[in-house]
Amino acid sequence: MKKIEAVIRPNMLEDVKNALDKFGISGLTITQVIGCGLQKGHTGVYRGQEMSINLLPKIKLEIVIKKELLEDVLEVISEAAKTGQVGDGKIFVFDVVDAIRIRTNERGRNSLS
């Protein structure tokens, strides 16, 4: 099993969700986060003072899938979240040792479907 964490632009969330749904992925966790990377934020004015705003709002998607689906799901997320501009986000992939469906006590791959 693999866990995918994708940090994307907030305005791309619906596109990514729709693309994942069309692919058959329905289980995901979404978190509103803030962070910075190459985009470096922007300069704004607050109460007459110019301020550097380097932590920008992002969305973090977390998905656990069967490893056979990994490359396809990575492509689905990348294509749906891509604008071609700095700040499109990052995708991280982790190994998942085990998963347990609390309701039924199913473990491993069986807990995902």
N, C-alpha and C positions, 0 to 999 in steps of 0.2 A: 504494500500500500504506500501511497505517496501523499504528502500534504503540500498543497500549493498555497502560497501567500502572495497575493498580487496587490500592489499599492498603485492605485489609478487615480485619474482626475475625477472629481465628483460628478461632473457633467457627462461622463462616459459610463456611469453605473448602469443605466437602463439598457444601453446598447450591449454591454457585457452580459447582463442578466438575461436579456432576450436571446443572445447568441448561445449562452450556456444551456438555456431551456430548450432551444431548437436541437442542440446536440444531445439532450437527454440528461443533463446534470441539473438536479433540483435541490440537492442538499448543499447549502453554503451558509457561511456566517459573514455578516457585513458589519464593519466597525468604522465609525468616523474617527479619523486620526489627523494629526498635524505633523509636518516634517519638512525637511529641506534636503536638497540634493544639488544637482548641477543647475537647477532652475534659479536658485539663490534668492527667490522672493522678489520683492519690489519695494519701491519707496512710496510712502503715503504721507498724508498730512493729517495730524490729529491735534485738534485744538490749537491750530496755528503753528505747530511744530512739525518739521519734517522728520519722519521716522523710517527706519529700515525695517521692513516686515519680512523676515526670512523664514518663518515657519508658516507654511501654506496648508490649507485644508486639503486632505486627500481621503480616499476610501480604501480600506483594506478588506479584501475578500479572502476568506479561508475556505478551502475545499479539500476533502480527503477522498481520494479515488483509488481504484484498482490501478496498479502500475502499468497495465497494458494500455490504458487510456491516456497516459501522461502526455505524450507528444501531441496527440490530437487536441487535448484540452489546452495545452500551452499555446498552440496555434490559434484556437478559437479566442482565447483571452487576448492574445497579442493583436490579432486582426481587429477585434471589436474595440479595443482601448486605444488603438494607434491614431494619433493625429499628425505625426511627423514632426512635432515641435518638442523642444526641450521641456521636460516636466511630464511626459506621458506616463512615467512610472517605472516600476521594477516588478519582476516576478521571481520568487524564491521557491525552491523545491526542497522538501525534507523527506527522509524516510520515516514511516510510521511503523512502530514495532507491533502495536496491537490496538484494537478498537473494540469497545463493548457497547452494544445497544442495551441501555438500562432496562427498558420495558421487558425484553425477552431473554436477556443475558447472552444473546448471540455474540460470538467473538470473531475477530479477524474480518476477512472478506465478506462473510455472511452478514455482518453488522452494517454493511454499507448499502445493501439493496433492500 
